[in-house]
Amino acid sequence: MTHTLHRRGTAESLRDDYIVFAMAAKGVNRDGAAPRLRQFLATALKYEPVNAGDMKTGNLFSAGAEAIMNGIADNSIVHAVFTSPEKVAALLQELRQLDLGVSVVVSGLVDQAFTCLHESGLRPHTVEFSLGIHGETALLPDEDTLTIAAMCGHGMVSFALVEYWSDRVRRGLATSSQATEELVRLCHCGVMNPVRVKRLIEAAANKA
């Protein structure tokens, strides 16, 4: 899975940004996977993620936990976003004990992700890296805008909308919390980190 690999920023900026998600594979273990994916979400919610979601239903900001849980199907991909590597490690440890039989992916800084795996008694199966953006990069928006928008790996949060809300915060027409909620709810899968979005919007506004 690559939709959570587009995060941008320094290591320090990404220290509180971790996504854990689960899915089953067509032709392998997908038939009848919905109850196990619901159990994954129920377990993840115990560790207080700052966002969560399912591509079928939406995220905590747009749909709410109950609707997400009820909407999980065999082919769902269920996500939870955390700001604490300690919570990620604790979640992985519990998931190891549950042995749900579905694929679990951790996205974040590699050194921190490996630490979480080690603390949970797990070993990585596969490691994927983003090679960045190539081509006519001069056509891209400024780095502040790009960093926020890139958190939605399916591109459902437009550059123009990030610029619009950043400008409203800059001019005192909206709070950073309002802007964050408006942007995060559009990331249908629920992989945008609202804590980091809020921090980035405030930093961009303070540059003016």
C-alpha positions in Angstrom: 0.0 0.0 0.0 1.4 3.4 -0.9 -1.3 6.0 -0.1 0.3 6.8 3.3 3.8 7.2 1.9 3.5 10.7 0.6 4.1 12.5 3.9 6.6 15.4 3.6 8.7 17.2 6.1 11.6 16.9 8.4 12.1 14.0 10.8 11.2 16.3 13.6 7.9 17.4 11.9 7.0 13.7 11.4 7.8 12.5 14.9 4.1 12.5 15.9 2.6 11.0 12.7 1.9 7.3 12.5 -0.7 5.3 10.6 -1.7 1.7 11.4 -4.1 0.0 9.0 -5.5 -3.4 8.2 -6.8 -5.1 5.2 -7.4 -8.5 3.7 -6.3 -9.8 0.3 -8.7 -10.8 -2.5 -8.4 -14.5 -3.2 -6.5 -15.2 0.0 -8.3 -14.1 3.1 -10.9 -11.5 2.1 -14.0 -13.5 2.2 -15.5 -13.2 5.7 -12.9 -10.6 6.8 -15.3 -8.0 8.0 -15.6 -9.2 11.6 -11.8 -9.3 11.9 -11.5 -5.8 10.5 -14.1 -4.6 12.9 -12.1 -6.1 15.7 -9.0 -4.4 14.4 -10.8 -1.0 14.6 -12.3 -1.7 18.0 -8.8 -2.5 19.3 -7.2 0.5 17.6 -9.9 2.9 19.1 -8.9 1.7 22.6 -5.6 3.5 22.1 -7.2 6.9 21.3 -6.2 7.6 17.7 -6.5 11.2 16.5 -8.2 10.0 13.4 -9.5 6.8 12.0 -11.5 5.7 9.0 -12.5 3.2 6.3 -12.5 3.9 2.6 -16.1 2.6 2.5 -17.6 5.0 5.0 -15.4 8.0 5.9 -13.4 9.1 8.9 -14.0 10.2 12.5 -14.6 13.8 11.4 -17.0 13.1 8.5 -18.8 9.9 9.7 -17.9 9.1 13.3 -16.7 5.8 14.9 -20.1 4.1 15.0 -20.8 4.6 11.3 -17.3 3.5 10.4 -17.7 0.3 12.4 -21.1 -0.5 10.9 -19.9 0.2 7.4 -16.9 -2.2 7.4 -17.0 -4.8 4.7 -14.8 -7.7 3.7 -12.9 -5.4 1.2 -12.5 -2.5 3.6 -9.2 -0.9 4.5 -9.4 0.3 8.0 -7.0 3.1 9.3 -6.0 4.7 12.6 -3.7 7.6 13.0 -1.6 8.1 16.2 0.7 10.8 17.5 2.5 8.5 20.0 4.9 5.7 19.0 4.2 4.2 22.5 0.5 3.8 21.6 1.5 2.2 18.3 3.7 -0.3 20.0 1.0 -1.2 22.5 -1.6 -1.6 19.7 0.8 -3.8 17.7 1.4 -5.9 20.8 -2.3 -6.5 21.3 -2.8 -7.2 17.6 -0.1 -9.8 17.8 -1.9 -11.5 20.6 -5.2 -11.4 18.8 -3.7 -12.8 15.6 -6.6 -11.6 13.4 -5.2 -13.1 10.2 -5.2 -9.8 8.2 -2.4 -7.7 6.9 -1.3 -4.8 9.2 0.7 -1.9 7.9 2.6 0.7 10.0 3.4 3.9 8.2 5.8 6.5 9.7 9.5 7.3 10.2 11.3 4.0 9.6 13.4 4.1 12.7 10.4 4.7 14.9 8.3 2.1 13.1 11.0 -0.5 13.6 11.2 0.4 17.3 7.5 -0.1 17.6 7.8 -3.5 15.9 10.7 -4.5 18.1 8.9 -3.5 21.3 5.9 -5.6 20.1 8.0 -8.7 19.3 7.4 -8.4 15.6 9.5 -8.3 12.5 8.7 -6.4 9.3 7.6 -8.4 6.3 8.0 -5.7 3.7 9.4 -2.1 3.7 8.3 0.5 1.2 9.7 4.0 0.7 8.5 7.0 -1.3 11.0 8.3 -3.9 9.5 11.7 -3.8 8.0 13.8 -6.7 9.7 13.9 -10.1 8.9 15.9 -13.2 7.8 19.5 -13.5 8.1 20.2 -9.8 8.0 24.0 -10.5 4.3 23.6 -11.1 3.7 22.4 -7.5 2.4 24.7 -4.8 4.6 26.0 -2.0 6.0 23.5 0.4 3.6 24.4 3.3 0.6 23.7 1.1 2.1 20.6 -0.4 3.0 19.2 3.0 -0.6 19.5 4.3 -2.3 18.2 1.1 0.1 15.2 0.8 -1.2 13.7 4.0 -4.3 12.7 2.0 -2.7 10.1 -0.1 -5.6 9.9 -2.5 -5.5 13.6 -3.3 -9.0 14.4 -2.0 -7.7 17.6 -0.3 -6.9 20.0 -3.0 -4.0 22.5 -3.0 -6.5 25.4 -3.5 -8.5 24.4 -0.5 -5.4 24.2 1.7 -4.4 27.6 0.5 -7.9 29.0 1.1 -8.1 27.8 4.7 -4.5 28.8 5.4 -5.3 32.3 4.2 -8.4 32.5 6.3 -6.4 31.6 9.4 -3.7 34.1 8.4 -6.3 36.9 8.1 -8.1 35.9 11.4 -11.3 34.8 9.6 -11.1 31.2 10.9 -9.3 29.4 13.7 -6.7 26.8 13.0 -9.0 24.2 14.6 -11.8 25.2 12.2 -9.5 25.0 9.2 -8.1 21.6 10.3 -11.6 20.0 10.7 -12.7 21.3 7.3 -9.6 19.8 5.6 -9.3 16.5 7.5 -13.0 15.5 7.0 -12.4 15.4 3.2 -9.7 12.7 3.5 -12.1 9.9 3.2 -9.8 7.1 4.4 -9.0 9.0 7.5 -5.2 9.0 7.2 -4.8 12.8 7.7 -3.3 13.6 11.1 -5.3 16.6 12.5 -2.7 17.4 15.2 0.0 17.8 12.5 -2.4 19.6 10.1 -3.2 22.2 12.8 0.4 22.7 13.6 1.4 23.2 10.0 -1.5 25.6 9.3 -0.5 27.7 12.3 3.2 27.7 11.2 2.2 28.8 7.7 -0.1 31.6 9.0 2.7 32.9 11.3 5.0 33.3 8.3 2.8 36.1 6.9 
